[in-house]
Amino acid sequence: MPRKPLELPPDVARRFAQDMRDFFAEKNGVKRDEIAARQLHVLRGYQQPGEKRLRLFDVKEMFLQMYQA
């Protein structure tokens, strides 16, 4: 069964998009992880109760999928 998409306020969505651009512009792997971890923390606050908990890998996959689209 597909998951219900996260519903984010516009300012949170804009910050996600900015962090995604920063993630791909950053060459240092540790700093890239810090950017993804920041978004992980924010996105976990908008998850529905009972949903599978987001992981750092999930955020990086979101960045990749959205960047390629």
C-alpha positions in Angstrom: 0.0 0.0 0.0 1.5 3.4 -1.0 2.3 5.8 1.8 0.5 9.1 2.1 2.8 11.9 1.0 4.2 14.2 3.7 2.3 17.5 3.9 4.8 20.3 4.6 4.2 24.0 5.2 5.6 26.1 2.3 8.5 27.5 4.3 9.6 23.9 5.3 9.3 22.7 1.6 11.4 25.7 0.4 14.1 24.9 3.0 14.0 21.2 1.9 14.6 22.4 -1.7 17.5 24.7 -0.7 19.1 21.9 1.4 18.8 19.6 -1.6 20.7 22.0 -3.8 23.3 22.5 -1.1 23.6 18.7 -0.7 24.5 18.3 -4.4 26.8 21.3 -4.4 28.8 20.1 -1.4 31.9 18.0 -2.1 32.6 17.0 1.5 30.8 13.8 2.4 30.5 14.6 6.1 28.9 17.9 5.3 26.5 16.3 2.9 25.5 13.9 5.7 24.9 16.9 8.0 22.6 18.5 5.4 20.6 15.2 5.0 20.5 14.7 8.8 19.1 18.2 9.3 16.3 17.4 6.9 15.8 14.0 8.5 15.1 15.7 11.8 12.7 18.2 10.2 10.8 15.5 8.2 10.4 13.2 11.1 8.3 15.9 12.8 5.8 15.7 10.0 5.5 11.9 9.8 2.1 10.3 10.6 1.9 8.1 13.7 2.5 4.5 12.8 4.5 5.1 9.7 7.8 3.5 9.2 10.4 5.8 10.6 12.5 7.7 8.1 16.2 7.0 7.9 19.2 9.1 6.7 19.3 6.8 3.6 15.6 7.6 2.9 16.4 11.4 2.9 19.3 10.9 0.5 17.1 8.8 -1.8 14.5 11.6 -1.8 17.2 14.1 -2.7 18.4 11.9 -5.6 14.9 11.1 -6.9 13.8 14.7 -6.8 17.0 16.0 -8.3 16.8 13.6 -11.2 13.2 14.5 -12.0 
